[in-house]
Amino acid sequence: MARPNLGAKAALVVAVTALVVSTAIGLLVHHLTASDQLATARTDLDGQLLNDAYDYAAGRQSPARINPADLPDPLARAVRANVRVTYLQGGRHPVLWAATRVSDRDVLALSQSYGPETRALASLDRTLVAVGGTATVVVSLAGLLLGVRVGRRATAAAQTAERIADGELDARVDPRGRDEIARLAASVNTMADALGARLEAERRVTADIAHELRTPVAGMSTAAGLLPPGPATELIRRSVQNLRGLVEDVLEVARMDAQVVALETEERQVSAMARRAVAGLDRVEVRVPADTVVTTDPRRVERILANLASNALRHGAPPVVVEVAGAVVRVRDHGRGFPPDVLAVLHTSGPQRFRTTVPGTGTGLGLTIAVGQARLLGAELTFRNHPDGGAEVVLTLPDGD
């Protein structure tokens, strides 16, 4: 179930506030009008009763009646206490009464219909409801427009932040206005600038270090070749070779980060590229249930498959199977598989350079380079654990169905 966004919440708050305010004002106006209307009617009828009492005392005719049979009981009880009383008798046809004692046994009473006042009050209520409803709708629409605008600006800032997090460091937000949303947009832009500057500095440092290391590593490789044969010499040669491979990996990452790489595409059989990629690796088996020809950069495809197979041998368990199914290549080991936390990171942010699944077993650049090369080729890498055990990485080349 989708949660309401900021704009919808703001519009709902404005609508509820407008409804509450209009209802409160309507009730207040109704109460004040009804009280004033009743007080005026009571005063007028009481004054008329006084005039009729004078007329009765002088023997003149008047609309007032002596001891009327329909005199309400509450009014009769109040009059017996020698009080001049006005009383509103409710019901379908409301009547306003005024009464006073004119002797020990006689009560002079005057009544009139309260229907006109009731109808006037009902008409006022209808007017208040119409005006309040219209005002609520207008204010709600205004709140909706404002909420949608605020929500769109906040959503644009959030989407831009997500694009920056995905590596699109040139994404920016248009900071319109001077409110908090504009401040948020400016902060996102500042964050992107600072992040881009820091990453660029890190890329330059990484590339510079790798370039500076190439010369001494080449010298070490030459010197190792001049050493006499023996176990110590072989150990030095392997170490120098590993160091040379690490320097080349760092340079490859730096080139991909700087986006200075170029593709050299040609038509190649997928099975041929898979066999060439793992030719120097032991305990790696290539299976070809289905083959196809794709147009791609074969050097980069072979680099991806070689890194995946090497990573499977280092972190998994043999045998490692490279299965070619058309333009889809699966690399699977028979180890314990990806740990759940590592698999979650691979599915969200991708492999992290210089961090491996098992500390002390590598640099973490193999998967980073594989993902970077796949992105350049327009291919897709999927990381998962095989149902029968072991980690599996699926490479889908762009020419695949």
C-alpha positions in Angstrom: 0.0 0.0 0.0 1.5 3.3 -1.1 2.0 5.9 1.6 0.7 9.5 0.9 3.4 11.9 -0.1 4.2 15.2 1.5 1.9 17.2 -0.9 -1.1 14.9 -0.1 -0.4 15.2 3.6 -0.2 19.0 3.4 -3.4 19.2 1.3 -5.2 17.0 3.8 -4.0 19.1 6.8 -5.2 22.3 5.0 -8.6 20.8 4.1 -9.2 19.5 7.7 -8.1 22.8 9.1 -10.4 24.7 6.8 -13.3 22.4 7.6 -12.8 22.8 11.4 -12.5 26.6 11.1 -15.6 26.9 8.9 -17.6 24.6 11.2 -16.6 26.5 14.3 -17.4 29.9 12.7 -20.8 28.5 11.5 -21.7 27.2 15.0 -20.6 30.5 16.6 -22.7 32.6 14.2 -25.7 30.2 14.6 -25.5 30.4 18.4 -25.1 34.2 18.5 -27.9 34.8 16.0 -30.3 32.4 17.7 -29.6 34.0 21.1 -30.0 37.6 19.8 -33.1 36.6 17.9 -34.7 35.0 20.9 -33.7 37.9 23.2 -35.2 40.4 20.8 -38.5 38.4 20.4 -38.7 38.1 24.2 -38.2 41.8 24.8 -40.8 42.7 22.1 -43.4 40.3 23.4 -42.8 41.3 27.1 -43.3 45.0 26.1 -46.5 44.1 24.3 -47.7 42.2 27.4 -47.1 45.3 29.6 -49.2 47.4 27.2 -52.0 44.7 27.2 -51.9 44.6 31.0 -52.4 48.4 31.1 -55.3 48.0 28.6 -56.8 45.2 30.7 -56.6 47.3 33.9 -58.3 50.2 32.0 -61.0 47.9 30.7 -59.9 48.1 27.1 -59.7 45.2 24.7 -56.3 43.6 23.9 -54.9 40.5 22.2 -53.9 39.1 25.6 -56.0 36.3 27.1 -57.1 35.6 30.7 -56.3 32.1 32.0 -55.8 30.5 28.5 -56.4 26.7 28.6 -53.3 26.0 26.5 -51.0 27.9 28.9 -47.8 25.7 29.2 -47.3 24.2 32.7 -43.7 25.6 33.2 -45.1 29.1 32.4 -48.0 28.6 34.7 -45.8 27.5 37.6 -43.5 30.5 37.1 -46.3 33.0 37.0 -47.7 31.7 40.3 -44.5 33.0 41.9 -45.5 36.5 40.9 -43.0 36.6 38.1 -43.6 38.1 34.7 -42.3 35.4 32.4 -41.5 34.8 28.7 -41.3 31.2 27.6 -40.5 29.5 24.3 -42.7 26.4 23.7 -40.8 24.1 21.3 -42.2 21.5 18.9 -43.1 21.4 15.3 -44.8 24.8 15.5 -42.9 26.7 18.2 -44.8 29.4 20.1 -43.4 32.3 22.2 -45.4 33.1 25.4 -45.4 36.0 27.8 -47.5 36.0 31.0 -48.1 37.9 34.2 -50.5 37.8 37.1 -53.3 40.5 37.2 -55.0 39.1 40.3 -54.8 36.3 42.8 -56.6 33.9 40.5 -56.1 35.4 37.0 -53.2 35.3 34.6 -52.9 37.5 31.6 -51.0 35.7 28.8 -49.9 36.6 25.3 -48.6 34.2 22.6 -47.3 34.5 19.1 -45.8 32.0 16.6 -42.0 31.7 16.6 -42.1 30.1 13.2 -40.7 33.1 11.2 -37.7 33.3 13.5 -37.2 29.5 13.2 -37.4 29.7 9.4 -35.0 32.7 9.3 -32.5 30.8 11.5 -32.8 27.7 9.2 -32.2 29.9 6.2 -29.1 31.4 7.9 -27.9 27.8 8.6 -28.2 26.9 5.0 -26.3 30.0 4.0 -23.6 29.2 6.5 -23.3 25.6 5.3 -23.1 26.8 1.6 -20.5 29.5 2.4 -18.5 27.3 4.7 -18.5 24.4 2.2 -17.5 26.7 -0.7 -14.7 28.2 1.5 -13.5 24.8 2.5 -13.4 23.6 -1.1 -11.6 26.7 -2.3 -9.1 26.6 0.6 -8.6 22.8 0.1 -7.9 23.3 -3.6 -5.4 26.0 -2.8 -3.8 23.7 -0.2 -3.8 20.9 -2.7 -2.0 23.0 -5.2 0.5 24.2 -2.6 1.0 20.7 -1.3 1.5 19.3 -4.8 4.0 22.0 -5.5 5.9 21.4 -2.3 5.7 17.6 -2.8 7.0 17.9 -6.4 10.0 20.0 -5.2 10.7 17.6 -2.4 10.4 14.6 -4.7 12.7 16.3 -7.3 15.3 16.9 -4.5 15.0 13.2 -3.3 15.2 11.8 -6.9 18.3 14.0 -7.6 19.9 12.7 -4.3 19.2 9.1 -5.4 20.8 9.8 -8.8 23.8 11.2 -7.1 24.0 8.1 -4.9 23.8 6.0 -8.0 26.9 7.7 -9.4 25.4 10.5 -11.5 27.5 13.2 -9.9 26.5 15.9 -12.4 22.8 15.8 -11.3 21.6 19.0 -9.7 18.4 20.4 -8.2 16.9 23.8 -9.2 16.7 25.7 -5.9 13.7 27.9 -6.5 12.4 30.2 -3.8 13.8 30.9 -0.3 12.0 28.3 1.8 13.2 25.1 3.4 12.7 23.1 0.2 15.0 25.6 -1.6 17.5 25.2 1.2 17.3 21.4 0.9 17.9 21.7 -2.9 20.9 23.9 -2.3 22.3 21.5 0.3 21.9 18.6 -2.1 23.8 20.5 -4.8 26.5 21.4 -2.3 26.8 17.8 -1.3 27.1 16.7 -4.9 29.8 19.3 -5.5 31.8 18.2 -2.5 31.3 14.5 -3.2 32.4 15.0 -6.8 35.4 16.9 -5.8 36.4 14.3 -3.2 35.9 11.4 -5.6 37.9 13.2 -8.3 40.7 13.8 -5.9 40.6 10.1 -4.9 40.7 9.1 -8.5 43.7 11.2 -9.2 45.5 10.0 -6.2 44.8 6.4 -7.1 45.8 6.9 -10.7 49.0 8.8 -9.8 50.0 6.1 -7.2 49.4 3.3 -9.8 51.4 5.2 -12.4 54.3 5.9 -10.1 54.3 2.2 -9.0 54.6 0.9 -12.6 58.2 1.8 -13.0 59.6 0.3 -9.8 57.4 -2.8 -10.2 58.7 -3.2 -13.8 62.3 -2.9 -12.3 61.5 -5.5 -9.7 60.1 -7.9 -12.3 63.3 -7.5 -14.4 65.5 -8.0 -11.3 63.5 -11.1 -10.3 64.2 -12.5 -13.7 67.9 -12.2 -13.1 67.9 -14.1 -9.8 69.2 -17.7 -9.8 66.6 -20.5 -9.7 65.4 -21.6 -6.3 62.4 -21.6 -3.9 63.2 -18.0 -2.7 63.4 -16.7 -6.3 60.1 -18.4 -7.2 58.4 -16.8 -4.2 59.8 -13.3 -5.1 58.7 -13.8 -8.8 55.1 -14.7 -7.7 54.9 -11.8 -5.3 56.2 -9.3 -8.0 53.7 -10.8 -10.4 50.8 -10.3 -7.9 52.0 -6.8 -7.2 52.1 -6.1 -10.9 48.6 -7.4 -11.4 47.3 -5.3 -8.5 48.9 -2.1 -10.0 47.2 -2.9 -13.4 43.9 -3.5 -11.6 44.1 -0.1 -9.9 45.0 1.6 -13.2 42.0 -0.1 -14.8 39.7 1.1 -12.1 41.1 4.6 -12.4 40.5 4.6 -16.2 36.9 3.4 -15.8 36.3 6.1 -13.1 37.7 8.7 -15.4 35.6 7.4 -18.3 38.6 7.5 -20.6 38.2 3.9 -21.9 37.2 3.1 -25.5 35.4 0.0 -26.8 36.8 -2.1 -29.7 33.9 -4.2 -30.8 33.9 -7.2 -33.2 31.9 -10.4 -33.7 33.0 -13.2 -31.4 31.6 -16.6 -30.3 30.7 -16.5 -26.7 32.1 -20.0 -26.0 35.5 -19.0 -27.5 35.7 -15.9 -25.2 34.8 -18.1 -22.2 37.5 -20.7 -23.0 40.2 -18.0 -23.5 39.2 -16.2 -20.3 39.8 -19.3 -18.1 42.6 -20.9 -20.1 45.2 -20.3 -17.4 43.0 -21.3 -14.4 43.0 -24.8 -12.9 39.8 -26.5 -11.7 37.6 -24.4 -14.0 35.2 -26.3 -16.4 33.5 -24.7 -19.4 30.2 -26.1 -20.5 28.4 -24.9 -23.7 24.7 -26.0 -23.8 24.0 -23.3 -26.4 26.4 -21.0 -28.2 25.9 -17.8 -30.2 27.9 -14.9 -31.9 27.7 -11.5 -30.3 29.1 -8.1 -31.3 31.1 -6.8 -28.3 34.6 -6.0 -27.0 36.1 -9.5 -26.5 39.0 -8.3 -24.3 36.6 -6.8 -21.8 34.3 -9.8 -21.9 37.3 -12.1 -21.2 38.4 -9.8 -18.4 35.0 -10.1 -16.8 34.9 -13.9 -17.0 38.4 -14.2 -15.8 37.8 -12.0 -12.8 34.6 -13.9 -11.9 36.3 -17.3 -12.2 39.3 -16.2 -10.2 37.0 -14.7 -7.5 35.1 -18.0 -7.4 38.3 -20.0 -6.9 39.6 -17.6 -4.2 36.4 -17.3 -2.2 34.4 -20.4 -3.1 35.3 -24.0 -3.6 36.1 -25.9 -6.8 35.0 -27.0 -9.2 34.1 -23.7 -10.8 31.7 -24.1 -13.8 31.4 -21.5 -16.6 28.3 -22.3 -18.5 27.5 -20.7 -21.8 23.8 -20.5 -22.8 23.8 -18.3 -25.8 24.6 -14.7 -24.8 24.1 -15.6 -21.1 27.2 -16.9 -19.2 26.9 -18.3 -15.7 29.9 -18.6 -13.4 29.3 -20.9 -10.4 31.4 -22.3 -7.6 30.5 -25.0 -5.1 31.3 -23.2 -1.9 29.1 -21.8 0.8 27.7 -19.0 -1.4 27.5 -15.3 -0.8 26.8 -14.3 2.8 23.4 -12.6 3.2 24.9 -9.3 4.1 27.3 -9.3 1.2 24.5 -10.4 -1.2 22.4 -7.5 0.0 25.3 -5.0 -0.6 25.8 -6.5 -4.1 22.1 -6.0 -5.0 22.0 -2.4 -3.8 25.3 -0.6 -4.2 27.4 -3.2 -6.0 30.8 -4.6 -5.0 33.0 -2.3 -2.9 36.6 -1.9 -3.9 39.3 -3.0 -1.5 36.7 -4.9 0.5 36.3 -8.6 0.1 33.8 -11.2 1.4 36.6 -12.9 3.4 39.2 -10.5 5.0 42.7 -11.2 3.9 41.8 -13.1 0.7 42.2 -10.3 -1.9 41.7 -6.6 -2.7 38.1 -6.7 -3.8 38.9 -5.2 -7.2 38.0 -8.2 -9.2 34.2 -7.8 -8.9 34.6 -4.0 -9.1 36.4 -4.3 -12.4 33.9 -6.9 -13.7 30.9 -4.7 -12.9 32.6 -1.6 -14.4 33.5 -3.5 -17.6 29.9 -4.9 -17.9 28.5 -1.4 -17.5 30.8 -0.2 -20.4 29.6 -3.1 -22.6 25.9 -2.5 -21.8 25.8 -6.0 -20.2 24.2 -7.0 -16.9 25.7 -8.8 -13.9 23.5 -10.6 -11.5 24.7 -12.0 -8.2 22.9 -14.8 -6.4 23.2 -18.1 -4.6 22.5 -21.2 -6.6 19.6 -23.3 -5.2 21.9 -26.4 -5.1 24.6 -24.5 -3.2 27.5 -22.2 -4.1 27.7 -18.6 -5.4 26.6 -17.8 -9.0 27.2 -14.8 -11.1 25.2 -14.4 -14.3 26.6 -12.2 -17.2 24.0 -11.3 -19.8 25.5 -9.7 -22.9 23.5 -7.0 -24.7 22.9 -9.2 -27.8 21.1 -11.8 -25.7 17.4 -12.5 -26.1 
